[in-house]
């Protein structure tokens, strides 16, 4: 992954191929639009620590700085500001989803409703 954004279809393919997909939407967005199966939920404020290999709060799913990591929010505006700083911190294969979950749903890709 060399560009900063990928399409929702590419994100789903990346997820199915083992990429770490991180959903940074808040609770209202997940309640409204549902969950993306296989994605890990991380608050935006916790992203830097969750993706820092030296942090005790590192995501257990993050194996290396070379791992493919995909950020998704309601729209790309929610994740785009995080791509450059996280790349500068060492994540080499980090991208965000162009259009976010809104585009994901528009393309008919699956989400799972949250019960309750």
Residue, then its C-alpha position, 0 to 999 in steps of 0.5 A: x500500500x503506497x497511497x494514503x487512501x484506498x476504496x471500500x472494496x480494496x479495504x474489504x479485500x485487505x481485511x480478508x487478506x489479513x490487514x489490521x482494519x481499525x474503526x475509529x468511529x465513535x459510539x453514535x456512528x457504530x450504533x447508526x451504521x453497524x460494525x465492520x466484521x473483523x475491524x478493531x475499534x480504537x478511539x482516535x485519541x488512543x491511535x498513537x499508543x495503540x499503533x506504537x510497538x513499544x507501548x504497553x497499550x499496543x494493539x495485540x493484533x499489530x505485529x510489526x511496523x510493516x503490517x498493512x493497517x487500514x483506518x476507517x471512520x464515517x468519512x475519510x475526513x475522520x481518518x485522513x489527518x492521522x495518516x501522515x503522523x502515524x506514517x512518520x511514527x514508523x507505520x509503513x503500510x498505513x492507509x485510510x478508506x476513501x469515503x469511510x463507512x458512508x462509502x462502504x455502505x453505499x457500495x453495499x459492503x456488509x456491516x453488522x447492526x449493534x443489538x440494543 
